[in-house]
Amino acid sequence: MAKKRRPQTKAAAAPQRAQRTDGEIPVVGAREPCPCGSGRRYKACHGRAAAHAATELVRRPFEGLPGECDWVAMRELVPAATAPLTLRDGLPADVPSVSLATVLPLAWPALRRDDGSVLVALQNDTATGDLSRDLADVLLRSLQAEPGSPVPARRTGADGPRLQDLLDPGAPLEPTVHEGFEFWLSSAEQATGEVAASLERANEAAIPTVRLSGVEAAYWCQVPDKNHLRWVMPHAEDRLVDALARLHAAGVSGLGEGTRLVGSFRAHGLLVPVWDLPSGMTAEECEKPAAVFAERLAEALSSTAPLTAEERRARNGLTNRQVTLN
């Protein structure tokens, strides 16, 4: 039996126009007619090439940046945080400061404040597989934006600079975790309309989070039934899992009474072990156990002995509970 013909869309039914060959094809909405004149939608014509121009996934987009683990944490773990950024070539005279932010109102990629300072959002979806290149493009455009205006999203070219090209490699990343998103505005009381509504929704959804001060990139968070510690670690995955397995088999992988190493997840090429904590255990009470655990882990990482049978079982248990965020 012959298949029924699908109804033609307006684009398909329209007469074919001569295709554009003079220069680049401008980017339009995915469902709009392609500017080349083919009569097809942009996403099915030149948009297909644009969407795949730089889609090769970069597994560790923040590799080589100071504070790589905190970059990952701000991207995946922390609801509300900011961190100053230092550019290799300094700032333009009319830009007093540039800061990284977890998110911005209405999912803006970046915001140029009225005073000329810049906030660049880290948790936005991006169009390519290289998050570093996409963020570098947003950063450069934000420096040229008019004060008091957001920076719109756009597709990033495959040959643009990356964050590693723009940021000072000697300047550490120093995140500040906030209870809410009032950092969006110089005065939160001035928020009106969509921005005020976005601020209210964001504050209601924010999970209380604290960055530990004694170890790198470890973040305590509070959820209704229990608390967690999520710790982004820079070590090679196989070596780190072996070390965690040694500690787990020895019964010393926890952070004190009532705590438990429950597994880990991968994020941007790094492993993030996760501990369940008693609901009454505060971030401050995690500081000393985390520092002690860091010493045990360093010792386990230095071991080159083959894993014992019990350690291999512990390793299998840990790897079976791993997930990958990206």
N, C-alpha and C positions, 0 to 999 in steps of 0.2 A: 504494500500500500504506500502510495507516495506521501511524503511528509508535507504537512501544510506549510505554506509559505508564511513566514513571519511578516506582520505588517511593517511596511517601511517607515523609518523615522523621518521626520522632516528633513534632517540633514541628508539622509540617504536618498530621499525622493527628489531633492533639489537638483537642478541641472549641475553637472560638473563644470566648475570654473577653471580657467587656466591656473596652474599652480605657480606660486610665487617662487622666483629663483633669485631675486635681487637682494641678497643680504640675509641676515638672521631672521628666524621666525620668532615673533614676540610671544611671550608666555601669556596665556589667557586661562580662564576657568576650564577645568577638566571636561565639563559637559558642553562647553561652547564650541561653535564651529571653528575648526582650525584656521588660523589666518593665512595658511598657505593656499587656500582656495580649493582644497580637495573635496569639500563637502562633508567630510567626516568630522566627528568630534575630536577636539584637541587630544584627549587622552588616548584615542585610537590611532592617532596620526603622529605628528611631531612630538606630542606630549609623551609618547612611549619612549622615544629616544632620550628626552629630557629627564624622564623619571629614572632611567637606568644609567644616566651619564656618570654618576658617582655613587653607585649603590653598593659597591663592594664593602662588606662589613669590616670595620676596623675594630678588632676585639678589645684592644686597650687604648681607647681614644685619648686618655689622659696620661699615658706613659711618657715619662721624661719631664713632666711638670712637677715642681715641688708640691708635696702634699697630695700625691695621686690618690691615696686612700680616702682623704677627706673630700676630694672631688667626687669620688664614687658615692660616698655617704651623702653628700649634698644632693646628688642626682637621684638617689634611690631610697634613702632612709629618712631624711630629715624634712619635716613639713615646712618649717619657717626658719631660715638662716640667711645670713649675709657674710661676705668676706671681701675685704679690699683687694683690688688687683693692681699690680704695678706693670706698666708697659716697658718694653725694652727701650724704646725711643722717647719715653716720656709722654706727657699728655699735652694736647693742644692748649694754648693759653686760655681758651674760654671753657675748658672742661676741668673743674676743680678736683674731681675724683671719679673713679670707676669702681664699681662694686659688683660682685657676683651675688645673685639672689636665687633662692630655690625656685620661687614662682612669682609672677606679677599678676595684677588684676586683668581679667578678661583674656588670660593666656597671651599677653603681649610678649614677644620675644625680648624686647628691651624697652626702656623708658628713659628719655632725656628729661630730667626735672626742669622746673622753671629756673633754678639757679645754675643750670648747665651740667650738673653732675649726672652720672649715668648708672643705671641698674641693668644688668644683663641677666635674664632668666635662664636657669640651667635645666629645669625639668620639662620644658616644652618638647613636643614631638618635633622631629626634624625630617627633612625630605630625603636625606641621603644616609649612607651607612657610615659616614665619618662625622661623628658628633663634634669632634674638635674643629674640623673645617667649617661646619655649619655655625658653630658658636663664634668662630673668628670672623665670619662674614657679618653676623649680627653686631659684634663688637665694633667693627670698623664703620658700619653704617650708623651706629648709635653716636659715634663721635661727631658725625656730620649732620645729625638730625637737628631740627629746630628745637630750642628749649621749650619745655612744656608739651612735648608730643611723644607718643609711643612709636616704636619702630615696627613696621609691618613685617609679616613673614614673607619669604620668597625662596625660590629654589636656588641652591648654591652651585656654582660652577665647580668642575672637577680639578681646576688648576689654581684655586685660590690659596691663600696662606692658612695655616693652622694656628691654634692657640700657642703651640710650642714656638712658632715664629714671632708671635706678637708679645708674649709675656716675658718679663724679666726672670731668667732661670734661677737667679739668686734670691728672689723674694719669696718667703714662705707663704703658704696659704693659711690664714688664721680665721676660721669660721666663728661667728657669733650666733648662737642659737637663740631664737626669740620665742616667747610664749604665743605670740600672734603675729599678724601681718601688718601691724601699724607702721612698720618701716616703709611700706609702699609710699607713704605721704609724709611731707614735712610736718603736717598737722592732721592727725586722723579725724579730728572734729570737722575738718573742711570737706570730708568725703561726701559726695552727693551722687544721686542717680545710680547708674550701673556700677560705678566703682564702689560706692557705699554698700550696695547689695552684694557685690563680689567679696568685699572685705568681710562682711558678716558671715557669708557662707563659708569662707575659708577659715575663719576663726572657730566656727562651730565644729568643723571637721578635723581640726589640728589635733594630733595626738601629742600629749606632753612628752617632750624629748629633752635630754640633757647630754652634752658631750663630756665624757670623763676628762679630767685634767692631767691624770698621771700616766696615761698610756695614749698611744696614737690611734685616732679614728675609731674609738669605741663609744657607742651611743646607747644610753639607757632610755627606754621608753615605757610609758604606762598605758596599759589597756585594761578593760573592765575586770577581767578575771585574774590576770597575772601580769607581771612586768617582764620585760625582756632586756637582754644586753645583746646588741648586734655590733660586731667588731670587724671592720674591714682590714684585711691583712695583706701585706705586700709580697709574701713569700710565694715561690713557685708552688703550684697546686699539689703536685704529687708529694713533694717534700713536706708541705704543711699537713696534708692528710695523714702521712706516715707519723708525723710528730703528734698529731691529735690522737691517733690510734694508740700510740705508746702510752700517752697519758690516760686515755679512756680505759685501756686494759689494766692499768695500774690503779684505777679508781681515783685519780686525781685530776680529772678533766673539768670538775665543777668549780664554782666560785664561792664555796661555803655551804653550810647546811641549808637544805631545801632547794638548792640550785641544781640545774642539770643542763649539760651540753646536749641539745636536741637535734642538731644537724647543722647544715650550712647551705648557702646558695651562692651562685656565681653572679657577679655583676661587673660588666665591662672588663672582663678578663681577670678579675681578682675574686678570691674566695672570702665569704663573709660567714664565719661561725656564729651561731645563735644559741644563747642560753635562756632557759626559763628561770625566772626568779620568783620568790614569794611576793605576793601582792604588797606586802608591807616593806619590802626592801627598797630603799631609796637609792638614788644615783650616788649620793655621798657614801653610803654604805658599800657600794661596789668598788670604790677607789682602791682600798687596800687589797682585797681579794684579787682584783684585776692585775695589780702590780706584781703580786706574788705569782699569779698564773703566768704572767709574761716571763718571769725568770724560769719557771718550769718549762715553758714552751721553748725558750732559747736553748736550754739544755737538751731537750728532746730533738730540736732541729739539728743540733750538732752531731747527733748519733748517726753512725754509718753502719751499725749492726743490722743484719737482716731481721725482719719482723718475726716474732714468734708466732706460733699457731694462734694463741689467744689474741695477739695484736692484729693478726690478719683478720680474725673474726670481727674484732672491733672496727677495723678499717672498712670491711664490707658493710657493717651496719651503718657507719657514717656516710659512705658513698651512696648507699641505697636511699638515703634521705636528702640527697642533694637535689636542688632545682636550679635552673638557669633563668635569670630574669632577662638577659639580653646578651 
